[in-house]
Amino acid sequence: MSQESLAKCLGLTFQQIQKYEFGTNRVSASRLFEIARALHRPVSYFFEGLVDVDEREPTDTEKEILTVILGTAEGRRLAKAFLASMPHVRKAIIGLLEAVVQPKETTPETRQTPGL
């Protein structure tokens, strides 16, 4: 279905549909329901393939980590921005952070002697 056709079904402009598609505007639950109806799909169609959220209780170590992170202004800003970002952006942020903090493999050429 084209963006124009979907927009007509929903009583929107195709530009509004583009904003949803590009992630510029968030899709509310009621709008997602309307989109699913227009596409003749169940709402669950949009969530196929997603892994269920881990519903277990956080471990003591995880709780401690969260307390430390959220105890700083930077941690609170990071958490707020992370939650406001799109899933593909979250994945990229995690990849970047993991790449930055991963210890580099030491070779004889890169090993430094203490005190030098």
Rosetta silent file (secondary structure, phi, psi, omega in degrees, C-alpha in Angstrom):
SEQUENCE: MSQESLAKCLGLTFQQIQKYEFGTNRVSASRLFEIARALHRPVSYFFEGLVDVDEREPTDTEKEILTVILGTAEGRRLAKAFLASMPHVRKAIIGLLEAVVQPKETTPETRQTPGL
SCORE:     score description
SCORE:     0.000 S_00000001
   1 L     0.000  137.464 -179.331    0.000    0.000    0.000 S_00000001
   2 L   -77.021  162.174  176.908    1.367    3.434   -0.860 S_00000001
   3 H   -61.633  -38.420  179.312    1.849    6.168    1.711 S_00000001
   4 H   -63.711  -43.749  179.367   -0.845    8.186   -0.033 S_00000001
   5 H   -63.260  -44.744  178.981   -3.350    5.313    0.141 S_00000001
   6 H   -63.435  -42.614  179.210   -2.623    4.703    3.805 S_00000001
   7 H   -58.931  -43.603  179.252   -2.876    8.423    4.528 S_00000001
   8 H   -61.619  -42.700  179.216   -6.318    8.558    2.866 S_00000001
   9 H   -61.032  -33.389 -175.558   -7.515    5.591    4.916 S_00000001
  10 H   -96.319   -5.702 -177.356   -6.384    7.309    8.111 S_00000001
  11 L    71.791   34.395 -179.455   -7.473   10.832    7.174 S_00000001
  12 L  -122.310  174.548  172.507   -3.876   12.096    7.228 S_00000001
  13 L   -90.703  158.275  179.493   -1.449   13.581    4.729 S_00000001
  14 H   -66.897  -25.050  176.523    1.215   11.367    3.181 S_00000001
  15 H   -64.594  -36.900  177.405    3.805   13.628    4.847 S_00000001
  16 H   -65.617  -38.514  176.523    2.436   12.588    8.234 S_00000001
  17 H   -63.382  -41.547  177.741    2.792    8.943    7.212 S_00000001
  18 H   -60.470  -40.664  179.183    6.398    9.649    6.154 S_00000001
  19 H   -62.363  -38.107  175.270    7.109   11.147    9.571 S_00000001
  20 H   -65.297  -45.608 -176.093    5.853    7.937   11.190 S_00000001
  21 H   -62.981  -40.017 -178.386    7.883    5.811    8.790 S_00000001
  22 H   -84.742   -6.327  179.357   11.119    7.743    9.350 S_00000001
  23 L    83.650    9.982  177.621   10.612    7.891   13.109 S_00000001
  24 L   -67.068  -42.538  176.040   10.286   11.686   13.166 S_00000001
  25 L  -114.159  142.613  176.939    6.901   11.313   14.900 S_00000001
  26 L   -80.252  151.155  178.714    6.000    8.538   17.272 S_00000001
  27 L   -98.293  119.805  178.480    3.026    6.311   16.542 S_00000001
  28 L   -72.273  165.141  179.671    0.516    6.211   19.388 S_00000001
  29 H   -62.079  -41.469 -179.005   -1.184    2.945   20.309 S_00000001
  30 H   -67.277  -37.144  178.279   -4.498    4.132   18.894 S_00000001
  31 H   -69.176  -38.931  177.387   -2.849    5.204   15.622 S_00000001
  32 H   -61.022  -39.558  177.183   -1.028    1.865   15.391 S_00000001
  33 H   -61.664  -43.860  178.831   -4.393    0.149   15.784 S_00000001
  34 H   -63.708  -40.891  179.066   -5.819    2.293   12.944 S_00000001
  35 H   -63.519  -43.810  179.219   -2.832    1.507   10.719 S_00000001
  36 H   -60.567  -42.654  179.024   -3.214   -2.214   11.382 S_00000001
  37 H   -63.983  -42.453 -179.444   -6.894   -2.051   10.451 S_00000001
  38 H   -63.900  -32.785 -179.589   -6.121   -0.121    7.248 S_00000001
  39 L   -90.101    0.659 -178.846   -3.533   -2.751    6.294 S_00000001
  40 L    57.716   45.955  179.623   -5.881   -5.608    7.252 S_00000001
  41 L  -131.324  152.168  172.120   -3.368   -6.932    9.753 S_00000001
  42 L   -73.649  154.356  179.001   -3.543   -7.617   13.496 S_00000001
  43 H   -57.356  -33.126 -179.986   -1.602   -5.175   15.669 S_00000001
  44 H   -60.419  -20.808  178.097    0.681   -8.085   16.616 S_00000001
  45 H   -53.833  -37.416 -176.889    1.916   -8.058   12.997 S_00000001
  46 H   -74.860   -9.419 -177.153    4.134   -5.088   13.864 S_00000001
  47 H  -115.172    4.978  179.881    5.798   -7.017   16.690 S_00000001
  48 L   -61.551  136.369  178.075    6.498  -10.315   14.947 S_00000001
  49 L    89.015  -10.311  177.930   10.055  -11.467   15.421 S_00000001
  50 L   -79.125  143.658  178.745   10.685   -9.341   18.489 S_00000001
  51 L   -81.093  139.901  176.988   12.073  -11.118   21.504 S_00000001
  52 L   -60.813  146.333  177.528    9.952  -10.970   24.646 S_00000001
  53 L   -67.111  138.043  178.579   11.221   -8.594   27.283 S_00000001
  54 L   -68.516  113.874 -175.091   13.151  -10.348   30.015 S_00000001
  55 L   -96.034    7.987 -179.469   10.736  -10.211   32.940 S_00000001
  56 L   -71.262  159.684  176.478   13.049  -11.599   35.587 S_00000001
  57 L   -72.092  141.557  177.372   13.997   -9.537   38.595 S_00000001
  58 L   -64.499  147.072  177.127   17.327   -7.709   38.283 S_00000001
  59 L   -72.242  167.793  177.599   20.201   -9.268   40.196 S_00000001
  60 H   -60.266  -38.846  179.031   21.789   -7.424   43.120 S_00000001
  61 H   -63.621  -43.410  178.798   24.742   -6.558   40.877 S_00000001
  62 H   -64.198  -40.057  177.915   22.418   -5.138   38.221 S_00000001
  63 H   -62.397  -40.929  179.551   20.553   -3.132   40.862 S_00000001
  64 H   -64.639  -42.629  178.594   23.856   -1.749   42.132 S_00000001
  65 H   -60.497  -46.697  179.354   24.919   -0.789   38.608 S_00000001
  66 H   -61.569  -40.891  178.875   21.601    0.997   38.022 S_00000001
  67 H   -61.618  -42.989  179.495   21.893    2.824   41.328 S_00000001
  68 H   -65.767  -47.457 -178.405   25.382    4.050   40.436 S_00000001
  69 H   -61.666  -50.890 -176.280   24.392    5.093   36.913 S_00000001
  70 H   -74.517   -7.258  176.646   21.190    6.849   37.940 S_00000001
  71 L   -83.372   -2.276  178.277   23.028    8.470   40.839 S_00000001
  72 L  -116.030  152.100  177.844   24.900   10.726   38.414 S_00000001
  73 H   -62.238  -40.660  179.979   23.576   13.585   36.293 S_00000001
  74 H   -64.126  -40.825  179.478   25.231   12.062   33.204 S_00000001
  75 H   -63.563  -41.237  178.361   23.638    8.684   33.882 S_00000001
  76 H   -66.435  -40.628  177.452   20.183   10.205   34.214 S_00000001
  77 H   -63.905  -43.338  178.886   20.660   12.181   30.984 S_00000001
  78 H   -61.650  -46.682 -179.451   21.884    9.059   29.202 S_00000001
  79 H   -62.008  -43.269 -179.546   18.966    6.957   30.457 S_00000001
  80 H   -63.501  -46.089 -179.862   16.425    9.614   29.459 S_00000001
  81 H   -67.287  -39.119 -179.515   17.893   10.013   25.958 S_00000001
  82 H   -61.447  -46.473 -178.654   18.266    6.242   25.533 S_00000001
  83 H   -68.123  -26.162 -179.804   14.619    5.606   26.360 S_00000001
  84 H   -83.782  -10.659 -175.721   13.497    8.376   23.996 S_00000001
  85 L   -89.358  162.181 -179.539   15.469    6.969   21.048 S_00000001
  86 L   -74.074  154.843 -178.073   14.331    4.488   18.412 S_00000001
  87 H   -54.241  -39.996 -179.585   15.298    0.786   18.783 S_00000001
  88 H   -68.458  -30.451  176.682   17.844    0.898   15.934 S_00000001
  89 H   -71.353  -41.485  177.601   19.485    3.923   17.559 S_00000001
  90 H   -58.176  -44.313 -179.901   19.607    2.124   20.915 S_00000001
  91 H   -61.583  -41.591  179.577   21.325   -0.833   19.264 S_00000001
  92 H   -66.049  -39.793  179.204   23.878    1.491   17.641 S_00000001
  93 H   -63.120  -44.740  179.331   24.546    3.258   20.958 S_00000001
  94 H   -61.950  -44.678  178.416   25.127   -0.060   22.715 S_00000001
  95 H   -59.731  -42.780  178.670   27.464   -1.193   19.929 S_00000001
  96 H   -62.406  -48.423 -179.176   29.425    2.048   20.141 S_00000001
  97 H   -63.115  -41.371  178.468   29.789    1.862   23.909 S_00000001
  98 H   -64.252  -37.913  179.216   30.800   -1.788   23.808 S_00000001
  99 H   -67.088  -35.987 -178.045   33.406   -1.040   21.143 S_00000001
 100 H   -72.072  -37.443 -174.863   34.841    1.815   23.172 S_00000001
 101 H   -92.535  -10.150  179.619   35.147   -0.110   26.432 S_00000001
 102 L   -64.683  127.593  176.468   36.329   -3.447   25.034 S_00000001
 103 L   -65.680  136.159  178.248   39.938   -3.988   26.060 S_00000001
 104 L   -74.581  144.604  179.202   42.183   -4.181   23.041 S_00000001
 105 L   -65.972  128.469 -179.914   44.028   -7.431   22.563 S_00000001
 106 L   -88.520  135.590  175.752   47.581   -6.980   23.758 S_00000001
 107 L  -119.452  165.058  179.438   50.413   -8.123   21.602 S_00000001
 108 L   -55.056  -32.066 -178.880   54.125   -8.006   22.435 S_00000001
 109 L   -72.178  -30.685 -176.013   54.383   -4.817   20.321 S_00000001
 110 L   -97.985   -9.506  178.960   51.601   -2.994   22.198 S_00000001
 111 L   -68.330  133.609  178.384   52.461   -4.227   25.698 S_00000001
 112 L  -108.090  145.382  177.369   53.929   -1.510   27.852 S_00000001
 113 L   -83.096  130.147  179.252   56.348   -2.043   30.649 S_00000001
 114 L   -54.012  138.512  177.403   55.073   -0.591   33.931 S_00000001
 115 L    89.297   -3.206  179.405   56.773    2.649   34.829 S_00000001
 116 L  -100.128    0.000    0.000   57.721    3.605   31.256 S_00000001
